Amino acid sequence: MHTRRAPTGHRVLRPARPAHEAGRPVPTRRAHKERSMSDSPLAQTVAALQPRARTELAELVAFKSVADPAQFPPSECEAAAEWIAAALRADGFQDVALLDTPDGTRSVYGYLPGPEGAKTVLLYAHYDVQPPLDEAAWISPPFELTERDGRWYGRGAADCKGGLIMHLTALRALKEHGGVPVNVKVIVEGSEEQGTGGLERYAEAHPELLAADAIVIGDAGNFRVGLPTVTATLRGMTLVQVQVDTLEGNLHSGQFGGVAPDALAALIRILDSLRAEDGSTTVNGLTGDATWEGLQYPEEEFRRDAKVLDGVELIGNGSVADRLWARPAVTVLGIDCPPVVGATPSVHAGARALVSLRVPPGTDAAAATKLLAAHLENAAPWGARVAVEQVGQGQPFRADTSSPAYASMAAALREAYDGTEMQTSGMGGSIPLCNTLAGLYPDAEILLIGLSEPEAQIHAVNESVSPEELQRLTLAEALFLQRYV
């Protein structure tokens, strides 16, 4: 646990003890309704449980559970998994297990039996997180949950440790009001952020384990704070490493530069070929002109949410919703080459990059991977040698929003958000497990909700969660489980 002092005016939320022992214009914030949350007995119980939820989230955020041993020791993920298993046992879950998945990580499973003959609901979250990136850019330490300006800051607060806390708190609230009327399975993944597919392969090998009538994925988010939203589509993804080699070793740039082929320059040209002049993604053979029907995302709102600098243009063409939710998007995640400080005057013999490609529903991720690899290889200048290695992949997903479970969730969200109607949006990110679950359980109704609204800044520095969103969505989930019988 960190002992650093929070900046003046900030409050670090340190737990005293383990808590488990104790389509139309979109409104932004509905200020006149924010404090008028349902005053039903269930809502009052959810509100009373918020201090415990905050304490537990602080405990979880303290684990540096980045599922990459090259960045953080695996013991951090193991400790987080043990914490979750203990919390489930303390809440009466049976068959609690740490699942050793094929990618070398652990997911946590538990089963809470309901009345005989009741439906079964699977609740999903993940405890692994993105690395903190530049820790010096965080206003407060990334692994200390810190309260500031009405939000709780910390890596994983919204994505997706907060999702687990939402599930646990909803179940606790129901236990104080007649019990949980459905069978509940909880699965908390340990490597979602890495895209290595461990839980997907485990589920395929044990298809009975996660079978359910409805599946609530707590890893999405509202379109905006205060606007209840379910996610209808997810882009899939593929992740590849591209290695470029041109020489047996680095050469003096004065003696050989201008003639010797530079691998770093070749890599830059290859990567540049992945975008058109306007910045849109151009992978040979991959269609990129689909349109999004439904909730739209005004450009001025996107610029504000993304914190685009004044004078800098958005990339691509079509509406923002088209580009985010209906079309492929390539991103260069990292490049291996010498840093500016300490660089030598050399022609580089080799260079490497990590490239992500998000693919929309209707596009097979495996086929997109092949097209991306072929594009990278064919774009190589000067006969440079190119090797492409796939390191992650997940299929896109489209939910059936006409299902009874969505109607139940719409009613629950309407009550939790004081009469505001549920909206349906897409999400540009990927949750590969969704497509696996849809394939394994074609009759299951899959819903995506969560805490990752734009202000949360997930995957960036200063990630945070809105306590009010946590409370409202917890209430909505409790109402959904209460009525999904």
Secondary structure, DSSP 8 states (H G I E B T S, - for coil): -------TT-EE---SS-TTT---------TTTTT----SHHHHHHHHTHHHHHHHHHHHHTS---S-TTTS-HHHHHHHHHHHHHHHHHTT-EEEEEEE-TTS-EEEEEEE--STT--EEEEEEE------S-GGG-SS-TTS-EEETTEEESTTTTTTHHHHHHHHHHHHHHHTTT---SEEEEEEES-GGGT--HHHHHHHHSTTTT--SEEEE-S-B-SBTTB-EEEEEE-EEEEEEEEEE-SSS-EEHHHHTTTS--HHHHHHHHHHTTB-TTS-B--TT--------SS---HHHHHHHHT--TT----SSS-HHIIIIIS-EEEEEEEES--STT--SEE-SEEEEEEEEEE-TTS-HHHHHHHHHHHHHHT-STT-EEEEEEEEEE--EE--TTSHHHHHHHHHHHHHTTT---EEEEESS--HHHHHHHHH-TT-EEEE--B--GGG-TTSTT-EE-HHHHHHHHHHHHHHHHH--
